[in-house]
Amino acid sequence: MKITYLYSKKSLLLLTILLLLTSLQGTAGCLHSTETISSESPFCVFNDYEGTSLNSAIELGNQGARFVVPWYLIEPEEGVFTFDLLDNVVDQHYAEGIQLLLTIKCNSVWGTTSPGGPGTSASSFPKNMSQYERFIQTLTERYLNKVSYWQIENEVFEPSKYWNGTKEEYIDLLHHASETIHSVDPLAIVVLQGFASSMFTLLNEGNETVQTFFEYILEEGQEYFDVVDFHQYWEPQDTYQSITLLKDTMQRFGYEKPLICTEAGDLDIRLFQKHISNPDDPIPIIEKLLSIPVVQVKIYQILSDGKVTEEELINFASFLKNHWRTQPLLECYQAENLVKRLGISLSQGVRQLYWLGMQETTAASSVDWYWTMMPLITETGRKKPHYYTYKLVIEKLHDFTSVEELQIQPDIHVIRFNKTDQNPIYIAWSSSDNLLVDLSSLIPTPGALITHIITEIGQTDEDAQRSITPTHQIKLTPTPIIIEHFEPQDIESSITGGLGCTYQVKNNGDRSAMAYWQCSYQSFFCMRSRGQKNGIIQIAADSQELHWCAPFLGIGRITSSITDGHQGHTRQGILLFPFVLFI
């Protein structure tokens, strides 16, 4: 399946106007069709106010951010509005061109049937719908042209945690919110509440209560939203099943709408229980962690009383992210899964993916343990490997126009990102270690440029390892790699030096330079690779003709010299200049 992405605000505006004209002629349903909604960028982050770092978002290349806006934050007392915090967030992100999605929660000290307020996360139905509509209208008017995506509630299936109400009440709330938003901004995009990852597990187990709720929301709410949101915290491969279920259900009810994922992250601690209860379907990362004795002890302590509290989960998450044995495994796993989640989601038609979150925060972890370990930056400000991996991926893929997953062979994932007037870029990984795959049918050049993601603590995107390998023999592992075309250029030259003459290639520390040589020497001597060390490749003279092809990556501008092995001095310019490609 090939998914095409549009990135122009102008195209979004024009296409939506066309749809509005169509709606005036009698088109039923919400104001946007699936053909007209296009994302500015799929690379987004779910942020918390306490952990927001705009400078890091800019450095990352992040072009989309999600924030939760509870009613009590904006209108703590009836008719008293406080916009300072949200104004600052909206204005700063808008100035940097970062698209915002605001999740509006009907959580109020005074305006809801179940009193809410700071320290609570559950929404409930408003006491007076007109008061709620005024709140929604005030928000939409204030941020007109600055905020386009408005989400109504979050994971409403979670009773007492995120929604104290019925499914019928939620649809009624969605109806009124959607109409109010569109009355102010006809171009606004209304996002359905997010389906929790745990819901899909229960659906696959045949839970009838969950099935009824799931179908009711998608059937009865279809006229009141433009985009469907789902969350993914299980293993990346589970995403296929979640997406298929959402698409099939919408199709059964006679419509199709875009998908986004506003929450994705790792490691979901609930995977320990899933792993233990299903020994026939082991989870590799949990197996690795459970091989560490101290982790086994911690798990036994948590599960011993048969009831796991939120505080225990927060403490366990904190332990995993800080222990010297578990921290490297966890952060490597996060980097790998970020790439896999992006690749799978985008290739299956998901328009945006929001990673949870930018920075770990104590304030958020008091409500959810997710914020204790999943974000890209630690609470102390250290940028984790998956931060730099995300940055690397955005640099490579920011201008892709379409994406598709290719069927190569079982247990191999190869996802192609197409670009306009450029060669495509591939992301690939396998389920097993050291699996060789032939991609010469996709990449016609003799060599492919391989960029390895950042998985080790202390490395940055500037430390990303690069290599050139034959396209017919590319090694895949569970750690994704980025694959690009690489075209060599022939260089004809000759040497007249004597036996023992050595050719050296050096660099001066500039990471941007990269060279690929394909040299043919037709003389009394040839060049033979003697190995590479510290950025220097030595080639010794021999008495036979040789067509030598030696790829290497420079860490600087390439200079050449000829050193006479016997005399120990350097002579410049005996060979013609090599070809150097700067990227």
N, C-alpha and C positions, 0 to 999 in steps of 0.2 A: 504494500500500500504506500503510495506516494502522497505526502502531505505538503501542500504549498502554503507559505506564509506571506502575508502582506504586512508591511511595516510603516506605511505612510499615514500620518494623521490626515493629510488631505484626502487620501483615498477613502479613509474611514468616513470622513465627513460627507464626501460626495455620494458614496454608495448608500449611506444611511438616509440621505435626503431622497435618493431615488426610492428607497424602501418606504419612506414616509408618504411619498406621492402614491405609491402602490396601495398603502394602507387606506388612503382616503377613498380608494375605489372599492373598498369592501374587504380587504384582507383581514382575516381574523387573527387573534393571538397577540403576542407582545410586539413591540415596535421594531425589533431587529430580527433579521433572518440570519441563519448560520453562515450564509455567503458574505454578509456585510461586516461581521464583527471580526476585526483583525487586531492582533496585539502589537504594541510598539516593540516589545522585546519579550522573549520567553524567559529570560534570565532574571529572576526576581528573588527577593528576600522578604520573609515575614518578620517584622520588627516589633520590638517592645520599646516603649518610651524611655525606660531606664537604661536600656542597652544600646540605644541608637548612636551610631557613629557615622555621620554623613560623609566625612572625609574618607572613611574606609569604603563606603558604598561607591564613592566616585572613583577611588583607586581600583576597586574591584571591577568596575565597568557595569555594575548593577544598574538596570534601567527600569526597575519596577519594585515597589515596596508596598507591603500591606500593614495596616495598623488597625487595632480594635478600638472602637469609639463607643464606650458605654454611655447611656443617657445621663447618668449622674455626673459624668466628667464635664459635660457641656451645660447641663441645667441642674445644678445641685439643689436649687429651690425653684418652685414654680415661678416662671417668668424671669428668673435671674440666670443669665447666660455668662459663662466664662470661657472665652475662646483662646486665651493666651497660649496654652500648651499646644493645642491643635493648630492654631495659626502659624506658630513657629515651624512645626513639622511640615505643614502644607506649603508654606511660602518657600522654605529652603529647598524642598524636593522639587517644587515646580521650577524654581530658578535654575536648577541643575538639569532640568529635562527628565527627571525621574517620575515615571507614571505612578500614581497612587491608587490603591484599592482600600477603601475604608469599610470595615465590618461593623455595622451598627447593631448595638445590643440594647434591647428594651429592658434595661436594668436601672431602676430608679429607687431612691429612698422614699419618694413620696408619690410617684405616678404609676406604680405597677401593683398588681394583685398580691404578689409576694415581694415584700420589701427587699430591696437590694442595697447597693451602695459599695463604697470602697471595701475591699477584702472579700467580696462575693463575686462569683462568676456566672451565676445562673440568672437568665432573663425570665420574664413572665409576661402575661398578657396585660396591656395597659388598663388602668381603671377607667380612663376616659379616652376613647380613640381620638377625639379631636385634639387633645393635648399632645398625644404622640404624633399625630400628623403635623401639628405646628412645629414640633421639634425637628421632624424630618425635613419640613419645608425650610426652616431656618438654616439648617446645615447645607441643603442643596443650593439655596440662594447665595449663601456666603461663599461657597467654594465653586460656584458656577465657572466653567472653563478651566478650572484647576484640578478638579477631581472628576473622572469619568466613570469609574467603577464603584458601585455601591452594593455591598453585600448585606443581606438582611439575616442576621443571626448566624450562629455557628454550632454545628453538631447538635441539632435540637433533639436527636434521639437520646442523648445522654440525660436521663432524668435526674433532677436535683443538682446536676453539675453545670450544665449549660442552658437548660430550658425547663422551667417549672410550668408546664402546660401540656395541652393535648396537641395532636397533629392537626386537628381542625382549627384550633386557635392559631397555630403557626401559619396556616394557609390564609386565614383571615388577616393576620398581621402583614403577611407578605403582600396580599392584595392591596391593602390601604397604603403601604409604604411605596410599592411600585407605582401606583397611580399618582401619588404625591410627588415622587421624584420626577416622573415623566411630565407632569404638569409644569414643572419648573424648567427641566432640561430634557427635551424630547430625544436628544442624542445620548443621554446617560445610559449606561449598561448596568442592569440589575442582575446581581449574582445570587443564585440560590444558596441557602445554608450549605455548609460543607458536610458531605457524608463521611463519617469517621471510618478509619481503616478497619476497626473492629466489627463494623456493620457487615462488611463483605465476608468476613469469616463466619459470622452467624448466618448470613444468607446462604453461603455454600454448605453449611451444616443443616439447612432446611428449617431454620427457626421461623415458624409461621407468624409470630408477632412482628418480628423484624421485617419479614416479607410484606406483610400488610402495610406497615408504616412506610417502607421504601416505595412501594407502588402507589400508595395514596399521595405522597408528596410529589412524585413525578407526574402523576395523572391530573390531580386536582390543581396543582400549581402551575401547570405548563403555560398558561396565558400571562403569568405575572413575573416571569424571569426570562433573561436572555442567555445566561451562561450557567452551566452546572459545575459545581465545585465538589471535588472529592479529595481525601487525604490519604497519604501513603507513608506508613511507618513499618510495615512488615518488610519482608525481603523484596528487592526490586522486581524479581520475576512474578511476584503476586500481582503486580500492576496490570499485567495483560488481562487477567481474569476480571479485575475490577472495572477496567475500561470496557471490556466486552459486555459485561452485565449492564452497565449504564447505557451503552449504545443500543443493546437489544431491547431493553425495557422501554426506552424512548420510542424506538421504532415500532414496538408493539402498540404504543398509544398514538401512533400516527405522526410523530414529529422527530426532528433531529436538531440538537443545539450543541454549540461548542462546549468543550470541557476545559477546565483549568484545575490546577492542583495548588491550593493556597497553603498547604502544610506538607512538608516532606522532611524527614530527618532520620538520623541513626545515632545510637543504637536504641531500639525499642526494647526496654527491659522485659516486657511481656514475652519476648521471644524465648527467655529462659524456661518459662512455664510451658510454652508451646513445644520446645525441644524435649523437655523432660517427659511430657505426656504423650509424645509421638516418637518413640525411639526408632521406629522404622523409617522416619523421615528426618534425619539429623540436619541441624543447621550448622554449617562449618564454623562460623565465628563463635557460636556458643560452645562448640566442641573445644575450640582453642582456649577459650576463657576458662572453661571448666577443667581443663588440664592443669590449671594453676591451683595448688592446694588451698591458698587463702581465699580464692573465689568460691571453692566448694564449701568452705566453712561459712562464708557469708550467706550463701544461698540456703544452706541448711538452717541457719539462724532465722532467716526471713520466713521460710516455709514451715518451720517447726510447729507453729501454733495454728496453722491452717488459714490464717487471715492476714493479708498484707495491707498495711496502712500506707497512706500517701507519704508520711514522714519516712517510713522505711525505704520506700522507693527513691525518695530524694537522697537519703543517706547512701544508699547503694550506688546510685548514679554518681554521686560525688566521689565515692571510693573508686569506682571504675575509671573515672577520668583523671584521678590523681596518683594512683598506685603505679610504681615504676614498672611493674610487670604488665599491667593491663593497659596503661595509657598508650604505648606505641601501637598495640593491636587495635585499640579502639579508634585512634586517629587515622590509621591506615585504612581501616574498614570504612570510615566516614568518607574519605577521599575517593575510594573505589566506588562506593554506592552513589555518591553524588553524580558521578559521570554516568553510571548505569541508569539511574533514575531519569536523568535528563534525556539520555539516548532513547530509552524505551518509551518514555512519555511522549516526547516530541514525534517520534516515528509512528506512534499510534494516534496522532491527531490532537494531543493535549496542547493547548495554545500557550499556556504559561505554567511555570513551576516556581513556587516560592519556597526557598529553603528556610527552615526554622533554625536559627534566626541569625541576626548579625553578631550579637554579643551576648554571652551568658550573663544573667542578671539574678541577683538574690531575690529581688522583689517579685519577679515572675515565678521563680522556683518555689515560692511559698504557696503557689496555686498549682502549678504543674511541674513535675520533675523533668519534663522535656527540656526546659530552659537551663537545667543544671549542666547538661553535657552536650547537647546537639549543636549549638550555634558555632559560627565560623571563627569567632574570636573568644578567648577566655576572658573571665571577669577581670583579670589583671592586665589585659590588653595584648596578650600574645596571639598572633595570627596562626591558626592551626593549619596543618597540611591541606585540609579540604578548602580553606580560604584561597590558598595559592593555586590549588587545582581548579577551583571555580574561575579564578582570574585567568588562568591559562586557557581554559575552555572558551571563555567569553572572547578572549583575544582571537582565537582561531575561528570561532563560529559566528561572531556577531553579525555578519552580513550574509548568512545563508538564506536562501530563498525557498527551498523545499527540502524535505527529508524523507527517507524511506529505509526500512530495515530489509536487508537482502537475505535470501535463503541460500546459504552456502552449504552447510552441513550441520547435522545435529550437534548440540552443545556448543555452537559457535554463534556469537552475535556480531554482525557487521552492519553498521548503520552509516548510510551515506548522506552527507549534507551537501547539497548542490548549491553552487553560487553562479551568479551572472558573469559570463565572460571569464570565468576562472575554473581551474580544475576542482573537482569535488574533494572534500575532506572526509575521511572515514574514522569512526570510532569503533574499536573491536576488542573483544575479550572472549575467553572460553570458560567452560565450567571446570576444566582440568588444567593441570600444569603442563607447560612445554608442549603445546599442541601446534604442529606445523601446518600452515594453511597456504594454499596457492591462490594469490589474488592477482596474478598476471593478466587475467581476463578483464579485470577492473582497472588496473593500473598498467598501461602499456609500456611504460618506461622500464629500463633494466633494474633500476633501484627505486626503493620507496624510502622516504624520510620518516623515521619513527620518532615521535616525541613521547616520552614517558611522563605520566602525571606525578605530582608531588605526594609522596606517601610517608616521608620521614620527618620527624620533628626537627626543627632547626633549619630545614631547607625552605627556599622561596621559589617562585616561578623562574627566577633567573638561574636556579640550579637544575632545572629540568634537563634530564639526560636526553641527548639526541644521537641518533645513529642512522646509518643508511644500510639497508639490507636488500638482498634480491627479492623481487616481488613474488617469485614462485615459492619462496620459503620463509614466510613470516611467522615468527614464533608468538603464539598467544598463550596467555595465562589468565587467571581470574582478575588480574589487575588490568583495567582498560588501557589501551594505548591509542594515540592519535596518529593516523597514517595519511601521508600526503604524497602526491606525485613528486618525482625528482628527476630532472633531465640533465644528463652530463653533457659536456662539450669536449670534442676532441681537440687535443693540442699536439701539434707536430713539432718535434725538436730533435736535436742531436747533441752528442757530447764528444769532445776530442781529448779529454783528459786521460791520464794514465791509470793503471791499476791501483786500486785503493782510494780512488777519488770518491768523496761522500757528498751527497746532496741533502741539504737540511731545509726543513720548513719550520718557520717559527711564527709566533704571534705576539701581540703586544697587550693583550688583556681586554680587547674590545669584544664583548660577547656577541655582537650583532653579525660578525663575519662568519661565513660558511663557505667552504670550498669543496668541489668534487672534481677530481682530475681523472682524465682518461688519456694516458700518454702512450704514444708509440715511438720508440726509438729505433731507427734503422741505421746502424753504424757498426763499428767494431765492438761496441759495448752496449749494454742495456742497463735498465734500472731495476733493482730488485728490492722489495720491501724488507727492511731489517727490524721492523717493529716500531711501536710508538711509546714515548714516555715523556711526560711533562710537556706535551704540546709540540714535540719535535719528532718528525718522521725522518728516519735515515734510510737512504737508498744507496746501495753499493754497486759499483761497476762490475760487470761480468762479461763473458766472452760470447754470449749467445743473444740472439734477438728475442725480445719479449714484449708482448702487448700487455701492459700492466694497468690494472684498474684498481686504484686504492682510494676509497672514500674516507674523508675525515672531516671533523667539524673544527673550525678555527675558533679561538677565543680572542680573535683580534685580526687586524689587517695582516695579510700574509706577506712575508718578505722572503727572499731566497738568497742562498749563498752556496758556494762550492768550497769545500774544505779539503785540502790535500792531506791525506792521512799520514804521509811520510814527513812532510815539512811542517805541518801544523799551522798553516796560515790560510786565510780566506781570500778567495778571488770572486768578485761579483760579476754577474752578467754573462757567464759562459752559456747558460741555457736561456731560451726564450721565456718571456713572462708567462706564468700560469694563468688560467682563468679563475677568477674569484667572483663568487656570487654573494652579494650582501642582502640580508633579509632583516 
